[in-house]
Amino acid sequence: LTPRGSTLAFGFDALLLSKIPDANLVSTPFARDDAMEAGPRSFLFETGVSARWTIGRASVFLRPSLAVMDGRFTGRLEMGAEYLLGTR
């Protein structure tokens, strides 16, 4: 299926995230607040498949994904190429 010296790899991933939109743990110190914990939450579910074709030190990849956040659907397509520098 692939030319000699190359590899083709496939993958699958999924992410489930639940967060409190009003909580900011990046720029504020942590303080437990029971009222905030009982408040509304935001949910994100994302799933995607990936394909990577590698020939020597070069590779190309493709990753389409679908996400649902609070009832809204979105899609994303990541494409890229890499070349590894240095010695092995």
Backbone as XML, in Angstrom:
<?xml version="1.0"?>
<chain id="A" units="angstrom">
  <residue number="1" name="LEU">
    <atom name="N" x="0.823" y="-1.200" z="0.000"/>
    <atom name="CA" x="0.000" y="0.000" z="0.000"/>
    <atom name="C" x="0.866" y="1.263" z="0.000"/>
  </residue>
  <residue number="2" name="THR">
    <atom name="N" x="1.980" y="1.244" z="0.725"/>
    <atom name="CA" x="2.854" y="2.414" z="0.754"/>
    <atom name="C" x="4.176" y="2.079" z="0.084"/>
  </residue>
  <residue number="3" name="PRO">
    <atom name="N" x="4.844" y="3.087" z="-0.486"/>
    <atom name="CA" x="6.147" y="2.833" z="-1.097"/>
    <atom name="C" x="7.150" y="2.308" z="-0.077"/>
  </residue>
  <residue number="4" name="ARG">
    <atom name="N" x="8.131" y="1.590" z="-0.558"/>
    <atom name="CA" x="9.168" y="1.016" z="0.308"/>
    <atom name="C" x="9.842" y="2.118" z="1.132"/>
  </residue>
  <residue number="5" name="GLY">
    <atom name="N" x="10.013" y="1.872" z="2.428"/>
    <atom name="CA" x="10.658" y="2.842" z="3.306"/>
    <atom name="C" x="9.712" y="3.878" z="3.885"/>
  </residue>
  <residue number="6" name="SER">
    <atom name="N" x="8.427" y="3.733" z="3.662"/>
    <atom name="CA" x="7.466" y="4.694" z="4.218"/>
    <atom name="C" x="6.481" y="3.959" z="5.119"/>
  </residue>
  <residue number="7" name="THR">
    <atom name="N" x="5.815" y="4.730" z="5.972"/>
    <atom name="CA" x="4.802" y="4.150" z="6.856"/>
    <atom name="C" x="3.535" y="4.987" z="6.792"/>
  </residue>
  <residue number="8" name="LEU">
    <atom name="N" x="2.433" y="4.321" z="6.997"/>
    <atom name="CA" x="1.134" y="4.974" z="7.050"/>
    <atom name="C" x="0.502" y="4.593" z="8.385"/>
  </residue>
  <residue number="9" name="ALA">
    <atom name="N" x="0.156" y="5.593" z="9.188"/>
    <atom name="CA" x="-0.404" y="5.334" z="10.515"/>
    <atom name="C" x="-1.745" y="6.047" z="10.661"/>
  </residue>
  <residue number="10" name="PHE">
    <atom name="N" x="-2.655" y="5.408" z="11.378"/>
    <atom name="CA" x="-3.975" y="5.965" z="11.633"/>
    <atom name="C" x="-4.197" y="6.061" z="13.136"/>
  </residue>
  <residue number="11" name="GLY">
    <atom name="N" x="-5.012" y="7.015" z="13.551"/>
    <atom name="CA" x="-5.298" y="7.170" z="14.970"/>
    <atom name="C" x="-6.706" y="7.684" z="15.203"/>
  </residue>
  <residue number="12" name="PHE">
    <atom name="N" x="-7.136" y="7.606" z="16.447"/>
    <atom name="CA" x="-8.439" y="8.080" z="16.882"/>
    <atom name="C" x="-8.265" y="8.703" z="18.256"/>
  </residue>
  <residue number="13" name="ASP">
    <atom name="N" x="-8.942" y="9.822" z="18.510"/>
    <atom name="CA" x="-8.883" y="10.421" z="19.838"/>
    <atom name="C" x="-10.221" y="11.035" z="20.189"/>
  </residue>
  <residue number="14" name="ALA">
    <atom name="N" x="-10.442" y="11.201" z="21.466"/>
    <atom name="CA" x="-11.675" y="11.807" z="21.961"/>
    <atom name="C" x="-11.357" y="12.611" z="23.219"/>
  </residue>
  <residue number="15" name="LEU">
    <atom name="N" x="-12.089" y="13.684" z="23.418"/>
    <atom name="CA" x="-11.897" y="14.563" z="24.569"/>
    <atom name="C" x="-13.262" y="14.909" z="25.136"/>
  </residue>
  <residue number="16" name="LEU">
    <atom name="N" x="-13.417" y="14.767" z="26.435"/>
    <atom name="CA" x="-14.622" y="15.193" z="27.137"/>
    <atom name="C" x="-14.180" y="16.168" z="28.220"/>
  </residue>
  <residue number="17" name="LEU">
    <atom name="N" x="-14.700" y="17.389" z="28.162"/>
    <atom name="CA" x="-14.289" y="18.443" z="29.082"/>
    <atom name="C" x="-15.526" y="19.087" z="29.690"/>
  </residue>
  <residue number="18" name="SER">
    <atom name="N" x="-15.510" y="19.231" z="30.997"/>
    <atom name="CA" x="-16.565" y="19.934" z="31.720"/>
    <atom name="C" x="-15.892" y="21.045" z="32.516"/>
  </residue>
  <residue number="19" name="LYS">
    <atom name="N" x="-16.400" y="22.269" z="32.362"/>
    <atom name="CA" x="-15.786" y="23.380" z="33.089"/>
    <atom name="C" x="-16.843" y="24.372" z="33.542"/>
  </residue>
  <residue number="20" name="ILE">
    <atom name="N" x="-16.457" y="25.182" z="34.491"/>
    <atom name="CA" x="-17.310" y="26.256" z="34.995"/>
    <atom name="C" x="-16.843" y="27.529" z="34.293"/>
  </residue>
  <residue number="21" name="PRO">
    <atom name="N" x="-17.645" y="28.102" z="33.398"/>
    <atom name="CA" x="-17.204" y="29.256" z="32.617"/>
    <atom name="C" x="-16.776" y="30.458" z="33.458"/>
  </residue>
  <residue number="22" name="ASP">
    <atom name="N" x="-17.378" y="30.640" z="34.622"/>
    <atom name="CA" x="-17.035" y="31.799" z="35.454"/>
    <atom name="C" x="-15.736" y="31.617" z="36.235"/>
  </residue>
  <residue number="23" name="ALA">
    <atom name="N" x="-15.223" y="30.400" z="36.312"/>
    <atom name="CA" x="-13.989" y="30.153" z="37.053"/>
    <atom name="C" x="-12.791" y="30.483" z="36.175"/>
  </residue>
  <residue number="24" name="ASN">
    <atom name="N" x="-11.846" y="31.235" z="36.722"/>
    <atom name="CA" x="-10.639" y="31.609" z="35.998"/>
    <atom name="C" x="-9.442" y="31.165" z="36.834"/>
  </residue>
  <residue number="25" name="LEU">
    <atom name="N" x="-8.882" y="30.026" z="36.509"/>
    <atom name="CA" x="-7.746" y="29.507" z="37.271"/>
    <atom name="C" x="-6.411" y="29.897" z="36.650"/>
  </residue>
  <residue number="26" name="VAL">
    <atom name="N" x="-6.450" y="30.702" z="35.600"/>
    <atom name="CA" x="-5.216" y="31.114" z="34.942"/>
    <atom name="C" x="-4.627" y="32.348" z="35.614"/>
  </residue>
  <residue number="27" name="SER">
    <atom name="N" x="-5.453" y="33.364" z="35.825"/>
    <atom name="CA" x="-4.911" y="34.617" z="36.341"/>
    <atom name="C" x="-5.359" y="34.950" z="37.766"/>
  </residue>
  <residue number="28" name="THR">
    <atom name="N" x="-6.062" y="34.039" z="38.431"/>
    <atom name="CA" x="-6.487" y="34.298" z="39.805"/>
    <atom name="C" x="-6.059" y="33.134" z="40.692"/>
  </residue>
  <residue number="29" name="PRO">
    <atom name="N" x="-5.788" y="33.392" z="41.962"/>
    <atom name="CA" x="-5.436" y="32.296" z="42.877"/>
    <atom name="C" x="-6.660" y="31.408" z="43.140"/>
  </residue>
  <residue number="30" name="PHE">
    <atom name="N" x="-6.399" y="30.161" z="43.436"/>
    <atom name="CA" x="-7.488" y="29.218" z="43.694"/>
    <atom name="C" x="-8.145" y="29.517" z="45.031"/>
  </residue>
  <residue number="31" name="ALA">
    <atom name="N" x="-9.469" y="29.563" z="45.032"/>
    <atom name="CA" x="-10.252" y="29.711" z="46.259"/>
    <atom name="C" x="-11.512" y="28.873" z="46.074"/>
  </residue>
  <residue number="32" name="ARG">
    <atom name="N" x="-11.745" y="27.936" z="46.969"/>
    <atom name="CA" x="-12.924" y="27.079" z="46.853"/>
    <atom name="C" x="-14.188" y="27.901" z="47.097"/>
  </residue>
  <residue number="33" name="ASP">
    <atom name="N" x="-15.154" y="27.740" z="46.193"/>
    <atom name="CA" x="-16.408" y="28.476" z="46.289"/>
    <atom name="C" x="-17.537" y="27.509" z="45.946"/>
  </residue>
  <residue number="34" name="ASP">
    <atom name="N" x="-18.257" y="27.045" z="46.978"/>
    <atom name="CA" x="-19.328" y="26.062" z="46.767"/>
    <atom name="C" x="-20.436" y="26.601" z="45.869"/>
  </residue>
  <residue number="35" name="ALA">
    <atom name="N" x="-20.733" y="27.892" z="45.963"/>
    <atom name="CA" x="-21.783" y="28.472" z="45.115"/>
    <atom name="C" x="-21.391" y="28.416" z="43.648"/>
  </residue>
  <residue number="36" name="MET">
    <atom name="N" x="-20.117" y="28.674" z="43.357"/>
    <atom name="CA" x="-19.662" y="28.623" z="41.966"/>
    <atom name="C" x="-19.659" y="27.184" z="41.449"/>
  </residue>
  <residue number="37" name="GLU">
    <atom name="N" x="-19.257" y="26.233" z="42.294"/>
    <atom name="CA" x="-19.242" y="24.825" z="41.882"/>
    <atom name="C" x="-20.636" y="24.318" z="41.555"/>
  </residue>
  <residue number="38" name="ALA">
    <atom name="N" x="-21.637" y="24.840" z="42.223"/>
    <atom name="CA" x="-23.016" y="24.415" z="41.980"/>
    <atom name="C" x="-23.642" y="25.150" z="40.798"/>
  </residue>
  <residue number="39" name="GLY">
    <atom name="N" x="-22.940" y="26.138" z="40.245"/>
    <atom name="CA" x="-23.468" y="26.939" z="39.145"/>
    <atom name="C" x="-23.444" y="26.199" z="37.818"/>
  </residue>
  <residue number="40" name="PRO">
    <atom name="N" x="-23.756" y="26.910" z="36.740"/>
    <atom name="CA" x="-23.815" y="26.281" z="35.416"/>
    <atom name="C" x="-22.445" y="25.808" z="34.935"/>
  </residue>
  <residue number="41" name="ARG">
    <atom name="N" x="-22.466" y="24.728" z="34.161"/>
    <atom name="CA" x="-21.246" y="24.167" z="33.592"/>
    <atom name="C" x="-21.330" y="24.198" z="32.078"/>
  </residue>
  <residue number="42" name="SER">
    <atom name="N" x="-20.186" y="24.216" z="31.468"/>
    <atom name="CA" x="-20.074" y="24.145" z="30.021"/>
    <atom name="C" x="-19.443" y="22.791" z="29.681"/>
  </residue>
  <residue number="43" name="PHE">
    <atom name="N" x="-19.975" y="22.109" z="28.663"/>
    <atom name="CA" x="-19.473" y="20.794" z="28.281"/>
    <atom name="C" x="-18.950" y="20.829" z="26.856"/>
  </residue>
  <residue number="44" name="LEU">
    <atom name="N" x="-17.834" y="20.157" z="26.627"/>
    <atom name="CA" x="-17.241" y="20.026" z="25.297"/>
    <atom name="C" x="-16.920" y="18.560" z="25.059"/>
  </residue>
  <residue number="45" name="PHE">
    <atom name="N" x="-17.335" y="18.055" z="23.900"/>
    <atom name="CA" x="-16.943" y="16.714" z="23.467"/>
    <atom name="C" x="-16.380" y="16.851" z="22.067"/>
  </residue>
  <residue number="46" name="GLU">
    <atom name="N" x="-15.164" y="16.367" z="21.865"/>
    <atom name="CA" x="-14.519" y="16.420" z="20.549"/>
    <atom name="C" x="-13.964" y="15.048" z="20.214"/>
  </residue>
  <residue number="47" name="THR">
    <atom name="N" x="-14.122" y="14.641" z="18.973"/>
    <atom name="CA" x="-13.564" y="13.379" z="18.520"/>
    <atom name="C" x="-12.991" y="13.566" z="17.122"/>
  </residue>
  <residue number="48" name="GLY">
    <atom name="N" x="-11.922" y="12.856" z="16.842"/>
    <atom name="CA" x="-11.284" y="12.994" z="15.541"/>
    <atom name="C" x="-10.515" y="11.748" z="15.156"/>
  </residue>
  <residue number="49" name="VAL">
    <atom name="N" x="-10.232" y="11.639" z="13.888"/>
    <atom name="CA" x="-9.390" y="10.575" z="13.361"/>
    <atom name="C" x="-8.189" y="11.240" z="12.711"/>
  </residue>
  <residue number="50" name="SER">
    <atom name="N" x="-7.105" y="10.500" z="12.616"/>
    <atom name="CA" x="-5.913" y="11.081" z="12.014"/>
    <atom name="C" x="-5.225" y="10.066" z="11.113"/>
  </residue>
  <residue number="51" name="ALA">
    <atom name="N" x="-4.514" y="10.597" z="10.139"/>
    <atom name="CA" x="-3.699" y="9.773" z="9.243"/>
    <atom name="C" x="-2.368" y="10.478" z="9.072"/>
  </residue>
  <residue number="52" name="ARG">
    <atom name="N" x="-1.284" y="9.718" z="9.137"/>
    <atom name="CA" x="0.068" y="10.268" z="8.973"/>
    <atom name="C" x="0.851" y="9.362" z="8.038"/>
  </residue>
  <residue number="53" name="TRP">
    <atom name="N" x="1.450" y="9.969" z="7.009"/>
    <atom name="CA" x="2.287" y="9.243" z="6.063"/>
    <atom name="C" x="3.699" y="9.746" z="6.240"/>
  </residue>
  <residue number="54" name="THR">
    <atom name="N" x="4.615" y="8.841" z="6.563"/>
    <atom name="CA" x="5.999" y="9.192" z="6.835"/>
    <atom name="C" x="6.914" y="8.534" z="5.816"/>
  </residue>
  <residue number="55" name="ILE">
    <atom name="N" x="7.812" y="9.341" z="5.257"/>
    <atom name="CA" x="8.855" y="8.846" z="4.359"/>
    <atom name="C" x="10.172" y="9.395" z="4.884"/>
  </residue>
  <residue number="56" name="GLY">
    <atom name="N" x="10.989" y="8.521" z="5.450"/>
    <atom name="CA" x="12.257" y="8.978" z="6.027"/>
    <atom name="C" x="12.009" y="9.966" z="7.148"/>
  </residue>
  <residue number="57" name="ARG">
    <atom name="N" x="12.539" y="11.183" z="6.999"/>
    <atom name="CA" x="12.392" y="12.213" z="8.031"/>
    <atom name="C" x="11.212" y="13.139" z="7.785"/>
  </residue>
  <residue number="58" name="ALA">
    <atom name="N" x="10.525" y="12.969" z="6.663"/>
    <atom name="CA" x="9.408" y="13.851" z="6.325"/>
    <atom name="C" x="8.084" y="13.133" z="6.565"/>
  </residue>
  <residue number="59" name="SER">
    <atom name="N" x="7.072" y="13.900" z="6.930"/>
    <atom name="CA" x="5.741" y="13.324" z="7.100"/>
    <atom name="C" x="4.683" y="14.374" z="6.795"/>
  </residue>
  <residue number="60" name="VAL">
    <atom name="N" x="3.543" y="13.888" z="6.393"/>
    <atom name="CA" x="2.364" y="14.739" z="6.198"/>
    <atom name="C" x="1.229" y="14.121" z="7.010"/>
  </residue>
  <residue number="61" name="PHE">
    <atom name="N" x="0.344" y="14.968" z="7.515"/>
    <atom name="CA" x="-0.748" y="14.438" z="8.327"/>
    <atom name="C" x="-2.043" y="15.178" z="8.032"/>
  </residue>
  <residue number="62" name="LEU">
    <atom name="N" x="-3.140" y="14.516" z="8.373"/>
    <atom name="CA" x="-4.485" y="15.019" z="8.174"/>
    <atom name="C" x="-5.311" y="14.574" z="9.371"/>
  </residue>
  <residue number="63" name="ARG">
    <atom name="N" x="-6.061" y="15.515" z="9.970"/>
    <atom name="CA" x="-6.901" y="15.172" z="11.122"/>
    <atom name="C" x="-8.222" y="15.930" z="11.066"/>
  </residue>
  <residue number="64" name="PRO">
    <atom name="N" x="-9.282" y="15.301" z="10.552"/>
    <atom name="CA" x="-10.605" y="15.917" z="10.651"/>
    <atom name="C" x="-11.214" y="15.599" z="12.015"/>
  </residue>
  <residue number="65" name="SER">
    <atom name="N" x="-11.975" y="16.547" z="12.567"/>
    <atom name="CA" x="-12.606" y="16.314" z="13.866"/>
    <atom name="C" x="-13.956" y="17.022" z="13.936"/>
  </residue>
  <residue number="66" name="LEU">
    <atom name="N" x="-14.792" y="16.522" z="14.820"/>
    <atom name="CA" x="-16.094" y="17.114" z="15.111"/>
    <atom name="C" x="-16.163" y="17.415" z="16.597"/>
  </residue>
  <residue number="67" name="ALA">
    <atom name="N" x="-16.791" y="18.533" z="16.940"/>
    <atom name="CA" x="-16.929" y="18.913" z="18.344"/>
    <atom name="C" x="-18.348" y="19.367" z="18.623"/>
  </residue>
  <residue number="68" name="VAL">
    <atom name="N" x="-18.791" y="19.124" z="19.845"/>
    <atom name="CA" x="-20.086" y="19.610" z="20.329"/>
    <atom name="C" x="-19.802" y="20.358" z="21.624"/>
  </residue>
  <residue number="69" name="MET">
    <atom name="N" x="-20.184" y="21.635" z="21.649"/>
    <atom name="CA" x="-20.009" y="22.423" z="22.872"/>
    <atom name="C" x="-21.319" y="23.108" z="23.176"/>
  </residue>
  <residue number="70" name="ASP">
    <atom name="N" x="-21.928" y="22.711" z="24.280"/>
    <atom name="CA" x="-23.202" y="23.276" z="24.726"/>
    <atom name="C" x="-24.252" y="23.246" z="23.619"/>
  </residue>
  <residue number="71" name="GLY">
    <atom name="N" x="-24.323" y="22.126" z="22.899"/>
    <atom name="CA" x="-25.342" y="21.948" z="21.878"/>
    <atom name="C" x="-24.992" y="22.476" z="20.498"/>
  </residue>
  <residue number="72" name="ARG">
    <atom name="N" x="-23.844" y="23.123" z="20.336"/>
    <atom name="CA" x="-23.415" y="23.641" z="19.027"/>
    <atom name="C" x="-22.380" y="22.699" z="18.418"/>
  </residue>
  <residue number="73" name="PHE">
    <atom name="N" x="-22.585" y="22.341" z="17.160"/>
    <atom name="CA" x="-21.651" y="21.471" z="16.450"/>
    <atom name="C" x="-20.655" y="22.310" z="15.653"/>
  </residue>
  <residue number="74" name="THR">
    <atom name="N" x="-19.407" y="21.903" z="15.674"/>
    <atom name="CA" x="-18.383" y="22.535" z="14.843"/>
    <atom name="C" x="-17.488" y="21.445" z="14.264"/>
  </residue>
  <residue number="75" name="GLY">
    <atom name="N" x="-16.836" y="21.760" z="13.185"/>
    <atom name="CA" x="-15.901" y="20.841" z="12.562"/>
    <atom name="C" x="-14.568" y="21.530" z="12.352"/>
  </residue>
  <residue number="76" name="ARG">
    <atom name="N" x="-13.524" y="20.738" z="12.272"/>
    <atom name="CA" x="-12.185" y="21.293" z="12.081"/>
    <atom name="C" x="-11.383" y="20.322" z="11.234"/>
  </residue>
  <residue number="77" name="LEU">
    <atom name="N" x="-10.510" y="20.856" z="10.429"/>
    <atom name="CA" x="-9.617" y="20.032" z="9.622"/>
    <atom name="C" x="-8.204" y="20.549" z="9.807"/>
  </residue>
  <residue number="78" name="GLU">
    <atom name="N" x="-7.341" y="19.708" z="10.356"/>
    <atom name="CA" x="-5.936" y="20.059" z="10.517"/>
    <atom name="C" x="-5.134" y="19.319" z="9.456"/>
  </residue>
  <residue number="79" name="MET">
    <atom name="N" x="-4.261" y="20.042" z="8.775"/>
    <atom name="CA" x="-3.373" y="19.454" z="7.786"/>
    <atom name="C" x="-1.985" y="20.024" z="8.037"/>
  </residue>
  <residue number="80" name="GLY">
    <atom name="N" x="-0.977" y="19.216" z="7.822"/>
    <atom name="CA" x="0.356" y="19.740" z="8.039"/>
    <atom name="C" x="1.429" y="18.836" z="7.474"/>
  </residue>
  <residue number="81" name="ALA">
    <atom name="N" x="2.636" y="19.355" z="7.519"/>
    <atom name="CA" x="3.817" y="18.622" z="7.072"/>
    <atom name="C" x="4.936" y="18.875" z="8.074"/>
  </residue>
  <residue number="82" name="GLU">
    <atom name="N" x="5.778" y="17.892" z="8.256"/>
    <atom name="CA" x="6.905" y="18.016" z="9.193"/>
    <atom name="C" x="8.165" y="17.469" z="8.541"/>
  </residue>
  <residue number="83" name="TYR">
    <atom name="N" x="9.283" y="18.035" z="8.965"/>
    <atom name="CA" x="10.573" y="17.480" z="8.567"/>
    <atom name="C" x="11.465" y="17.506" z="9.798"/>
  </residue>
  <residue number="84" name="LEU">
    <atom name="N" x="11.992" y="16.360" z="10.187"/>
    <atom name="CA" x="12.824" y="16.260" z="11.378"/>
    <atom name="C" x="14.262" y="16.658" z="11.050"/>
  </residue>
  <residue number="85" name="LEU">
    <atom name="N" x="14.768" y="17.646" z="11.778"/>
    <atom name="CA" x="16.143" y="18.070" z="11.621"/>
    <atom name="C" x="17.030" y="17.391" z="12.644"/>
  </residue>
  <residue number="86" name="GLY">
    <atom name="N" x="18.329" y="17.414" z="12.454"/>
    <atom name="CA" x="19.254" y="16.826" z="13.414"/>
    <atom name="C" x="19.669" y="15.436" z="13.006"/>
  </residue>
  <residue number="87" name="THR">
    <atom name="N" x="20.371" y="14.778" z="13.907"/>
    <atom name="CA" x="20.887" y="13.448" z="13.619"/>
    <atom name="C" x="20.188" y="12.420" z="14.486"/>
  </residue>
  <residue number="88" name="ARG">
    <atom name="N" x="20.167" y="11.203" z="14.015"/>
    <atom name="CA" x="19.580" y="10.112" z="14.786"/>
    <atom name="C" x="20.657" y="9.164" z="15.204"/>
  </residue>
</chain>
